[in-house]
């Protein structure tokens, strides 16, 4: 997953509103979002190669999402970073403790960013940054550090902040927000060591490419009554399928 934009409001009825685009090679096998097991398993897509996921939700209100960190000098890890969201959802560690544990073993994974949260707490940790709490508000995460001002991140965060309140029956505006296919101007491109041509190709929030591009858009609204929606795309950027889920939060005794 290469772009996540979200609004974290722990004191509100809806404490998380999130939209994310997963960018990946089209040949890499993956399964669409679904319940891994009911009622305790995660609601998540599945990377059929690595076995993990990029975004996972739990009925108890916990959630986690991972992106890769663009660092062409770094090697791959011996373990899949897609394991991390699944591990958090399946466990009981707080976001603060879990992010600290992950940072201590960060060398086991390729470059990554990780968000782990629940109603009253949200933490960020990266292979390139230590654990830190995420303050309430609108944030964006791509393949740099959290809130690093890449063009796609700035545009998506501004668009989400401008939507105001969004009802659970109206995800269409969020899908439209994440369907921004306009490349950034060359003078706005980040310098991550992959060259101008590739930086330009990767600069839109929604990427269209024959071999690599946006595979799916996932929307999440977490409250007492939560919902998630996902659209899958082919290499031409055309919608292939859309799924929607609604579920009540499961409170622990």
N, C-alpha and C positions, 0 to 999 in steps of 0.2 A: 504494500500500500504506500502510495507516494504523495498523497495530499490528504490531510485531515484538518477540517475546520470545525470548531465547536464553541458552544456557549455553555459555561459552567456556572450555575446559579444555585449553590447548595441550600439557600434559604427559601427558594421558590418551590412550588408544587412540582414543576418539571425542573429537575436539577441538571439535566444534560440534554442538549440539542446538538446533534453531530451529523456532519456529512463528510464522506470520504470517497476518494477515487483510488482504486487499486490499479497500479500500473505494473505490467509484467509481460514476459515473452508469451505470445499466444500459444506456443507449442507446449508450454508447461501445464501439465494436467491439474485441474482444480475442480472442486465440487462447490455448487452454489450454497448459499446460506441455508441452514436447516438445524434442527435440534439434534445434537449428537446422541443424546439419550434423555429421556423424560422421566422425572422432572429435574433431576440434578445436573444434567449435562449442559454444556454451553450451547447457545445459539450462535452459530458461526459458519463461515465457509471453511473449506478444507483444502490445503495444499497437498495434493496427492503424491507429490514427490518427496517433500520434507516431512509430511505428516502433521504439521501444525496449522496455524491460521494467522491471519493478519488483523482480525477484529473479532472479539468474543464478548458475549453478553451472558450474564447469569440471572436467573429469576429472583435472586436475592438482592438485585440492584448493583452488583459488581460488574465492572467492564474493563476491558483492556484492549489496546491497539498497538501495533508495532509497524515501523517503517524501516527501510534500510537507510544508512547514513552514507552519502556519496563521498567516498574516499578511495580514489583509484590506487593509492599506494598501499592500502590495507589488504591483508590476505583474508581468505574465508575462515570461518570458525569450524571446529570439529563437531559442533552441535547446531541445530537449526534454531534461529531466533524466533521462528514461528511456534516453538514450544512455549514461549514465555506467556502469551495471553492465556493459553489453555491451562498452564500451571497456576496462574493467579486465580482464574475462575474456579478451578477445582479445589483450591485451598481456602484457608481461613486467615492467613496473614493480612495485616492491615496494608494499605497502599504504601505507607511510609516504610514499614519493615520489609515488605517484599522488594521495593525498589533498592533498598540498601543491600539486601541479599544478592540481587541481580548484579549490582555494581561490583560487588566483591568477586564475582565470577565472570565478569564481562569478557575476559580474554577467551572464554570458551566459544564465543559467538562471533560471527562476522559483524562489521559495523552496523549499529542499530540505534533507533530511538524507541522508547517505550513509554506509554501512558497507562497508568493503572489507577482505577478510581472506584468510589462508592458514593453514596449520597452526600456525605459530609466531608469527603477528603479526596483529593486528586494529586497524584505525584507523577513527576517526569524524571526519567533517568536515561542516559545514553552511554554508548561506548566512548563518547567524547566529552561527557559532562557528568558530574556527580548528581545524586538524587536531590530533588528540590520540590517543594510544594508548588502547585499551580494555583494562582490567585483566581477568584471569581472574575468572570468576564469572557470576552471573545478572544480566542487564540487560534493559531494556525501552525501546523507542523508538516513539513515536507521532508526533504532528505538532507537538511541542515539541522541546526539546533532549533529548539522550540522558539517560535516567534521571530526567527531570523527573517529579515525583510526581503525574501525572494519575491519577484513579481507575482508569481502564482499565489503565494501565500497572502501577500498584501491584498490582492484583488478579491480573493475568496473571503478573507476575514472582513473586509469592508462591505462586501455584498451581504454576508450573514448578519453583520451588525445593523444593516439598513433594512432588514426584513421586519423588525419589530416582533410582536408575538405571532407565533405560527400555531394553528390548531392541529391536533393530531390527525384530522381527516384531510389535511391539505399539504401533502409532501411535494406536490408538483413544483412549487417555487424552488424547493431545495434541489430537486433534480435539474431544473433549469440553471440554477446557480453553478452547479458542478459541471455543466455542459459547455463551459467557456473554452473554446478551441483556438482563441487568438494568441499567437506567439508574442512574447515580449520583444520590445525593441532591443537591438543589440547593446545599446549603452546601459540597459538595465540588467543584463544577464549576470548571474553570479559567476565567479571563477572557481570552479571546483576541480580543474585539472583534466577535463575531458575534451576540451577544444570548443571553439565557438559554434561550429555546426551542430554538434550534439547538444550543447547548452541550449541553442535555439529550438531544436526539436523537442527537448524536454521541458521547455518553459511554459507551455499552456497548462491550465488546470486539468484539461481533458486532452489526452494525447492520442492521435490517430496515426498508426503505422502498420505496415504489412507484417513485420516480425514482432514488434513491441508496441504496446500502447495501453490505454485504459481498458481493463477487462470488465470492471464492474463499478457501479456507484452504490454505496450503502448509506442509508439514512437511519438515524437512531433518535428516539425521544424517550427518555427515562423519567418516570414519575410513578405514582401509585398504579396507574394503568399505563403501561408502556407499549411502544410499537417500534417496529423496524421494517424497512423496505429495501429492496435491492433490485437494481437493473443490471443485466449482463449484456455485453456488447461484443460484436464480431470485429475483425481487423479493420473493417471500413467505418467503424464507429456507429453501426446501426444496432438498435435494440433487438436483442434476441429473446429475452424473457424478463418478466418482472414478478417478484414475490413480495408478499406483505405478511407480517406477523403481528399479532397483538397478544399481550400477556399481562397478568396481574403480578405485582411484586409479591414475592414470598417472604414474609417476615419471620425471622427466627424467634423462637419462644424466649 
